[in-house]
Structures are given as C-alpha cells and as structure tokens.
Amino acid sequence: MIFKGRNKHLLLYLIAISGFCTGQQRSYVLDSISEPFFFVLDQNSNPSFYSNDRHYHFENGRFNYHQIDKVFDSIEAVKNKSQVDFSLTQLNNKKLLTLNGLGIVIQYDENGFTRLDTSSELRNNFRSNFFTYKDNLFSYGGYGYWSYHANLLFYNDINREWNNYNVEDGFFPEGRAYAYGKAIDNKFIFFGGKMNSGYSNELIEFDFERDQYFKIGSIRKQFNDTIVAPVHEVSIDRSKSLFFSIARINRKKILSLIDFENLTYAQSFMPDFFKDFNDRYPILKSGDSLYYITSSNNKTYLNAYPTSKILENFSNPTALIDPRDKVIWFTKWFLIAVFSLLLLRVIWVLVKRGKVINNRVLLQANYVNFKSDLLILDDLETDVLNYLLQNQCRCALEDLFKLEVLDQYTLSYKKNLVTKTVEGLSKKLKKQPLISEKVRLNITKDPKDGRRKIIILKGNLFRYEGWFNYLTSYFYRS
C-alpha cells in the first residue's frame, strides 16, 4: 500500500509518537519529556515520569500528563539533585525516594513530591542495601567518611527518623557497601560488596526473629571474580532479583539473576536489547514487562521487554555457595553431632560411675573409710587387705605367710599371728556401723581340703591410688 498526502504524514506521526518495535522489544521516543526527569512507577504500578511541573503516565503505549502542585525543586534540601542521587523504596504502600547516603525520605504521588522525614542528610551510607521488614524501611551497610560501615538502620512513619536497630551478641560481619541483598520473610540475605579489607565473598543472613547475623558460606570464586557493585536491582518475585552490574575485571556490563531462597545465580553479558541502556535510571517491573531507558543518536527512549523473554537468558542457574563450603559445613556439624553424642555418653557414664563410687569403701594408707565411718588399721591388717585386693579378694590362709612384713618370724609364729590378725580384722569390720554394710571378711574351710582355711573379702572395697585411678577403677571392679 502506498501512503500519500495526509496518510503519509499520519503514519510518520504515529511512528514518532508511539515509537517502534524490534522483535519483543518495544521502544517509545521521549521527545516531549525533557531531562532531567524522574522515572518511577505510579500509584497503579505503571511507568511514569516527573519532569518539571508535569507528571507523565504511560499506559497502553501512550503518554498522558497532568500538572503537579509540589515540584521536586520546591524541597530545599534536595535542590540540584537528580534521580541518580536516590533509591526507589516503598513503605506501607507509599512510594518513596530515599537519598543515597541516607537521611532524606521523599514521597511521590499524584500531587508531586513531599518530604516525610525530620532527619538530616547522614552522608555515611552511600550504596547501602534498602529493604522493608514489617512496617519499617531498613538500610544495611554503606560507605561514608572514608570508611565502610555495618550499620543496620530503620525508618518508620511514627518518629520519621532513622534509628539504629539493636543486634544481639554473636557474629558481626565486616562493614560493606555495594552488596547484593534481598529480604525474604523474616531474613535479610546478602553477599559480596566492598569492605575496608577488600571485596567480600561471604554469604550472610540476618535473622530478625533471633536478631543475629549468620554466615551461610562463601560464594563461588568464578562469580566473585566477575562481580562488582550492583548498579541497579529489580525484584522479579518473592525470592529472585535481577541485578545490573559492571564486571570488575573486563568492565563488561552484566545482568545477574539471583535466587536468594535457593541460593543460585545465572549471568548474562549485556543482551542486545540492553545495548544502549542508560544506567542513570532504574529498571522497573510493571505487569509482565521490564521497563528501562536507553539513549542513542541524541534521543532518549522508554523501552519495554517481556520479563519472561529476559529470563530465558538465565536458563541454567548455578549454586551460589562454593561446594567446598557445603563439605566444610556438613563436616563441622557431623563432628559437632559426634562430639555431642560422645559427651552425652561420658556424662551418662560419669553419673552412673558416681552412683557406684558413692557406695565404695576406700582403703587408703592405713585406714578404711566410708562416708563418716573410719577404721584405723595396723601394718599387718593393711597388708592383708592389700593382698586380698591384688588376688581377686580370695586367698588361702597360708598364702598370707608370704607377706614381706612377716619375713623375720618363724612359721609357727606366722600361723598364729596371721590367724589372730584376720579374725580380729573381721570383727573390727563388723563393728563399724556403715562399713559393715558394705564390706565383710570371712574365714571358711576349703571345700576341697577341710584342713585348709580360705579367706574371702566381700563387698565394695577399693584401694585409693590417686583421683585418676580412683575414677577409672570403675572399669576394673574387683
């Protein structure tokens, strides 16, 4: 079909206004919207622009605008600042611009811009991580005054100030900025970033229920070598975010899709449709498309690309944690479990042993004692008991004649002395009220030879030879 006259001009006009489509990408020229502008989502989560005193809404491929009452430059504290100085945040359905470096919080709506906070510009939390938890806006880390910080701060609608969040004792990560992070349920998970000591490869979570940091592991080396500060983040769903960053080594532009719940990542060097991406403006998700700004040939464009098509570039996710960390983690907890079981076993043995030890009668030096009962022995009585303990608490009467203490006596004297000593010792033991319940010394006839006498020591009598032998003697009961 050949267009002539008015039809030809109408076609050119539609192309200029509506933009053009290349494959899945849709591009719209921003001729009527002058920079500097703010590129944000409006109250209906559609792409919109604030430029001077106009608020432009983009819907169904068309721009409509209305005048606003509160222009950005009417806020004294942010004059001469632009979108690159702010991060897009949200709190209790309020859409916010939060100043990088922290402090100033500005709400934007159909009437324009309104400052909410009563704080001052902090200037020590540049490139911190913003996220929301319950009814508070949080900021973690950041850079300022020549140092990286580990501050966990929160802002709420009640006092309209930034406050420190109290963290319980435990592991505290080194301060950092430019980290990759996302809040999921009651946890804020983050990794990477730059610290005073260099780039971090730690993967860390902060648990709001326990108010503590926990190190999960270390990120894979090949990923750590290619990342630097994420320039922009767009949340894809509850657990996934898409990050635009610039590689540390070759300075190539990279898109990274990170799943903070399953701890996986996938990367793609900048696809063709992001070729002229203007990183002074964010990437926004609206409906089933991602919207972003490109600049080429002295023109600025709004671009839309289906989210599903972009995600096709990340079809093979890789584990974020270094596999060696999993082995170390498993080994650590395995050893802890084994050690715990051994400790429980030792405690059980000691308790059981304690009950046995408490019922023991001890032979120490020249006395026998049990609780408050004490029996003093002479040398021969002591040697008799020691000999019995060394010979399984049983021996013939004549075996005691071999005791060294009796070497100087004749055999007839030995027989008389030993017999009286054993009989006397037996009576002494019976007279002790507590010891007699635990220890008995009996003299009986040998069932195989009635002429021989057998001495038997019964009960829990143990020889004390120091605390170690005393404890371990549980395993060598006589």
C-alpha positions in Angstrom: 0.0 0.0 0.0 1.3 3.5 -0.9 0.6 6.3 1.5 0.1 9.7 0.0 -0.6 13.2 1.4 -2.2 13.3 4.8 -2.0 9.5 5.2 1.8 9.6 4.9 2.1 12.3 7.4 -0.2 10.5 9.8 2.0 7.4 9.6 5.2 9.3 10.3 3.4 11.0 13.2 2.3 7.6 14.7 5.8 6.3 14.4 7.3 9.3 16.2 4.7 9.2 19.0 4.3 5.5 19.5 7.9 4.5 19.0 8.9 1.3 17.3 9.1 -2.4 17.9 12.0 -4.6 17.3 11.2 -8.3 17.9 10.0 -8.5 21.5 11.3 -5.0 22.4 9.0 -2.0 22.3 10.6 1.4 22.2 9.0 4.8 22.7 10.7 8.1 21.9 10.6 10.6 24.8 10.6 13.7 22.7 8.0 15.5 24.8 9.6 14.7 28.2 12.7 16.7 28.9 15.5 15.7 31.1 16.3 15.7 34.0 13.3 13.6 34.9 12.4 11.0 37.5 11.5 7.6 36.1 9.3 5.7 38.6 6.1 3.6 38.9 2.9 5.5 39.6 0.2 4.5 42.1 -1.1 2.0 39.6 2.4 0.5 39.1 2.7 1.8 35.6 5.8 3.5 34.3 5.6 7.3 34.8 7.9 10.4 34.6 8.1 13.5 36.6 9.5 16.4 34.6 9.4 19.9 35.9 5.8 20.5 36.9 4.3 17.6 34.9 3.6 14.0 35.8 3.5 11.8 32.7 1.7 8.5 32.9 2.5 5.8 30.4 -0.3 3.3 29.6 -1.2 1.2 26.6 1.6 2.8 24.6 0.6 6.4 25.2 1.7 9.2 27.4 -0.7 11.4 29.3 0.2 14.1 31.8 -1.2 16.4 34.4 0.2 19.3 36.3 1.5 18.7 39.8 1.4 21.1 42.8 4.6 20.1 44.5 7.6 20.1 42.2 10.8 18.4 43.2 12.9 21.6 43.4 10.5 23.1 46.0 12.2 20.8 48.6 15.1 23.0 49.7 17.3 20.1 50.9 17.4 18.4 47.5 17.8 21.2 45.1 20.1 20.4 42.2 19.8 16.6 42.9 18.6 14.1 40.3 17.3 10.6 40.2 20.9 9.1 40.3 21.1 10.5 43.9 18.2 8.5 45.1 17.0 4.9 45.5 13.4 3.8 44.9 11.8 2.3 48.0 8.4 1.7 49.4 6.8 1.7 52.8 3.2 1.0 53.8 2.1 1.5 50.1 3.9 4.8 50.0 6.3 5.2 47.1 9.5 6.8 48.2 12.7 8.3 47.0 15.4 7.7 49.7 18.6 9.7 49.4 21.7 7.7 48.8 23.9 8.4 51.8 20.7 8.2 53.9 18.7 10.8 55.7 16.1 12.4 53.4 13.0 10.4 52.5 10.6 11.9 49.9 7.2 10.6 49.0 5.9 11.0 45.4 2.3 10.7 44.3 -0.2 12.4 42.0 0.4 15.7 43.7 4.1 15.6 43.3 6.9 15.4 45.9 6.6 15.7 49.7 9.4 15.3 52.2 8.5 12.9 55.1 11.5 12.7 57.4 12.7 15.1 60.0 16.3 13.9 59.9 19.4 15.5 58.4 21.5 14.2 55.5 23.7 11.5 57.1 26.3 11.0 54.2 27.7 7.8 55.6 25.5 5.1 54.0 26.1 5.5 50.3 25.4 2.4 48.3 23.7 0.7 51.3 21.0 -2.0 50.8 17.4 -0.9 51.2 14.7 -3.3 52.1 11.4 -3.4 54.1 10.5 -5.6 57.0 7.1 -5.3 58.6 6.3 -1.6 58.9 9.9 -0.3 58.6 12.3 0.7 55.9 15.8 -0.7 56.6 19.2 0.2 55.4 22.2 -2.1 55.8 25.9 -1.0 55.4 27.1 1.7 53.2 30.1 3.9 52.6 30.9 7.3 54.0 33.6 9.5 55.5 36.3 7.3 54.0 35.1 4.0 55.6 32.7 1.1 55.0 30.0 0.6 57.7 28.0 -2.2 59.1 25.1 -0.1 60.4 21.6 -1.6 60.4 19.2 1.3 60.5 15.5 1.6 60.2 13.0 4.3 59.3 9.3 4.3 60.2 6.3 6.6 59.8 5.9 7.2 63.5 9.0 9.2 64.5 10.2 9.9 60.9 13.8 9.4 61.9 16.5 6.8 61.1 17.3 4.7 64.2 19.9 2.0 64.9 18.5 -1.5 65.1 19.8 -3.4 68.1 21.6 -6.6 67.2 22.2 -9.4 69.8 25.7 -10.6 70.5 27.2 -13.1 68.1 28.8 -13.0 64.7 29.2 -9.4 63.3 30.1 -9.1 59.6 32.6 -6.5 58.5 31.1 -3.3 57.2 30.5 -3.1 53.4 28.7 -1.2 50.6 27.6 -2.3 47.1 26.4 -5.7 48.4 23.8 -7.9 46.7 20.9 -8.5 49.0 17.2 -9.2 49.4 14.7 -9.6 52.3 12.7 -12.9 52.3 10.2 -13.4 55.1 12.0 -12.7 58.3 15.5 -12.8 56.9 17.8 -10.4 55.0 20.2 -12.3 52.9 23.3 -10.6 51.3 26.7 -11.3 49.9 29.6 -9.6 48.2 30.2 -5.9 48.4 33.3 -3.9 49.1 34.8 -3.6 52.6 37.8 -1.8 54.1 39.8 -5.1 53.7 38.7 -5.6 50.0 35.9 -7.4 48.2 33.9 -9.8 50.2 32.9 -13.4 49.2 30.8 -14.0 52.3 27.2 -15.1 52.1 25.4 -13.9 55.2 21.9 -13.7 56.6 20.4 -11.6 59.3 17.5 -13.3 61.1 15.0 -10.8 62.5 13.5 -13.4 64.8 16.8 -14.0 66.6 18.3 -10.6 65.9 21.6 -12.2 64.8 23.8 -12.5 61.8 24.8 -15.9 60.5 27.4 -16.7 57.9 26.0 -19.2 55.4 29.1 -19.8 53.4 31.3 -18.3 50.7 30.2 -17.5 47.1 31.8 -19.4 44.2 35.1 -18.0 43.1 34.1 -17.6 39.4 31.2 -15.4 40.4 33.2 -13.4 42.9 35.7 -12.6 40.2 33.2 -11.1 37.8 31.0 -9.0 40.2 31.4 -5.5 41.3 28.9 -3.2 42.8 25.3 -3.8 41.5 24.2 -0.5 39.8 20.5 -1.4 39.7 18.2 -4.1 41.1 14.7 -5.0 40.1 12.7 -7.6 42.1 11.3 -10.3 39.8 9.4 -12.2 42.5 9.5 -13.0 46.2 12.9 -14.7 46.1 14.5 -13.5 42.8 16.1 -10.2 41.8 17.7 -9.1 38.6 20.9 -7.0 39.0 22.7 -4.9 36.5 26.4 -4.5 37.3 29.8 -4.0 35.6 32.4 -6.7 35.7 35.4 -5.9 37.9 38.0 -7.4 35.5 36.9 -6.6 32.0 34.4 -3.9 32.7 31.7 -5.6 30.7 28.1 -4.9 31.6 26.4 -7.9 33.2 22.9 -9.0 34.1 22.7 -11.4 37.0 19.6 -13.3 38.1 20.0 -14.3 41.8 17.6 -16.6 43.7 18.1 -15.7 47.4 16.0 -18.6 48.6 17.6 -21.4 46.6 21.0 -19.6 46.6 21.5 -19.9 42.9 22.6 -17.4 40.2 22.8 -17.1 36.5 24.6 -14.4 34.5 24.4 -13.0 31.0 26.6 -10.4 29.4 24.5 -7.5 28.3 22.0 -8.7 25.7 21.5 -6.7 22.5 18.2 -5.2 23.8 20.2 -3.6 26.7 22.9 -2.3 24.4 22.2 1.4 24.9 20.9 1.1 28.5 21.2 4.4 30.4 22.2 3.4 33.9 21.4 6.8 35.4 17.8 5.5 35.5 16.4 2.3 37.2 15.0 -0.8 35.7 11.3 -1.1 36.6 8.9 -4.1 36.5 5.3 -3.4 35.6 2.9 -6.1 34.7 4.7 -8.8 32.6 7.4 -6.4 31.2 10.6 -4.7 32.4 10.9 -1.0 31.5 14.2 0.8 31.1 15.7 3.9 29.5 18.1 3.8 26.5 19.9 6.7 24.9 21.2 6.7 21.3 21.6 9.2 18.4 20.9 12.1 20.8 17.5 10.6 21.6 16.0 9.1 24.8 13.7 6.1 24.7 11.4 4.2 27.0 11.8 0.5 26.4 9.6 -2.4 27.3 10.7 -6.0 27.1 8.7 -9.1 28.3 10.1 -10.4 31.6 9.7 -14.0 30.5 11.9 -13.3 27.5 14.6 -11.7 29.5 14.6 -14.6 32.0 15.2 -17.0 29.1 18.8 -15.8 29.1 19.2 -17.3 32.6 18.1 -20.9 32.0 21.0 -22.7 33.7 21.3 -21.4 37.3 24.4 -22.4 39.3 24.8 -22.9 43.0 25.8 -19.6 44.7 27.8 -21.2 47.5 31.2 -22.7 47.0 30.7 -26.5 47.1 33.7 -26.8 49.4 31.7 -24.8 52.0 29.0 -27.4 51.9 31.5 -30.1 52.7 33.0 -28.0 55.5 29.5 -27.2 56.8 28.5 -30.8 56.7 31.8 -32.0 58.3 31.5 -29.3 61.0 28.0 -30.3 62.0 28.8 -34.0 61.7 31.7 -33.6 64.1 29.6 -31.5 66.4 26.9 -34.2 66.4 29.5 -37.0 67.1 31.2 -34.9 69.8 27.7 -34.2 71.4 26.9 -37.9 71.4 30.3 -38.7 73.0 29.8 -36.0 75.6 26.4 -37.4 76.5 27.9 -40.8 76.8 30.7 -39.5 79.1 28.1 -37.7 81.2 26.0 -40.8 81.4 29.0 -42.9 82.4 30.1 -40.4 85.0 26.6 -40.2 86.5 26.5 -44.0 86.7 30.0 -44.2 87.9 29.2 -41.5 90.5 26.5 -43.7 91.9 28.9 -46.6 92.2 31.7 -44.5 93.6 29.4 -43.1 96.3 28.8 -46.7 97.5 32.5 -47.6 97.7 34.5 -48.3 100.8 38.1 -47.0 100.3 41.3 -48.4 101.6 43.8 -45.5 101.8 47.2 -45.8 103.5 46.5 -47.4 106.9 42.7 -46.8 107.3 39.4 -47.8 105.8 36.7 -45.2 105.4 33.1 -44.9 104.1 31.3 -41.7 104.5 31.6 -40.8 108.2 32.9 -44.2 109.2 36.7 -44.6 109.8 38.6 -47.7 110.8 42.3 -47.4 111.6 44.5 -50.4 110.7 47.9 -51.7 111.8 50.6 -52.6 109.3 49.7 -56.3 109.0 46.0 -55.6 108.7 46.7 -53.1 105.9 49.0 -55.7 104.1 46.3 -58.4 104.4 43.6 -56.2 102.7 46.0 -55.1 100.0 47.0 -58.7 99.3 43.3 -59.8 99.0 42.6 -56.9 96.7 45.5 -57.9 94.5 44.3 -61.5 94.3 40.7 -61.1 93.4 39.6 -60.8 97.1 40.3 -64.5 97.8 43.3 -66.5 99.1 44.3 -69.3 101.4 45.4 -68.5 104.9 48.9 -69.9 104.3 49.3 -67.5 101.3 49.5 -64.7 103.8 52.6 -66.2 105.4 54.5 -64.9 102.4 53.8 -61.2 103.3 57.1 -59.3 103.5 56.3 -57.9 106.9 56.4 -61.5 108.3 59.8 -62.5 106.9 61.5 -62.1 110.3 59.2 -64.6 112.0 59.2 -68.4 112.3 56.5 -70.4 110.5 54.7 -71.3 113.7 54.6 -67.7 114.8 53.3 -66.6 111.4 50.4 -69.1 111.6 49.4 -67.8 115.0 49.9 -64.1 114.2 48.1 -64.2 110.8 45.1 -66.2 112.2 44.6 -63.7 115.0 45.1 -60.7 112.7 42.5 -61.9 110.2 40.0 -62.9 112.9 40.5 -59.6 114.6 40.1 -57.6 111.4 36.9 -59.4 110.6 35.5 -58.4 114.0 36.6 -54.8 113.5 34.8 -54.5 110.2 31.6 -55.9 111.7 31.7 -53.4 114.5 31.7 -50.4 112.0 28.1 -49.4 111.5 28.4 -48.1 107.9 31.4 -50.1 106.7 29.9 -53.4 107.9 27.0 -52.9 105.5 29.4 -52.8 102.5 32.4 -55.0 103.4 32.8 -58.4 105.1 35.9 -60.5 105.8 35.0 -64.2 106.1 37.2 -67.2 107.1 35.9 -70.6 105.8 37.2 -74.1 105.1 38.4 -75.1 101.7 35.6 -77.3 100.3 38.3 -79.4 98.5 40.5 -79.7 101.6 39.0 -79.3 105.0 42.3 -78.8 106.7 42.9 -75.5 104.8 41.3 -72.2 105.6 40.1 -69.8 102.9 39.8 -66.0 103.4 37.2 -64.2 101.3 36.8 -60.4 101.1 33.2 -59.5 100.1 31.8 -56.1 99.2 32.9 -52.8 97.6 36.3 -52.2 99.0 38.7 -50.3 96.7 42.2 -49.2 97.1 42.7 -45.4 96.6 45.7 -44.6 94.4 45.0 -41.1 93.2 42.0 -39.4 91.7 42.6 -40.8 88.1 42.9 -44.4 89.2 40.0 -43.8 91.6 37.7 -42.8 88.7 38.9 -45.3 86.2 38.7 -48.1 88.7 35.0 -48.2 87.8 36.1 -50.3 84.8 38.2 -52.7 87.0 35.9 -53.6 89.8 37.2 -56.4 91.9 
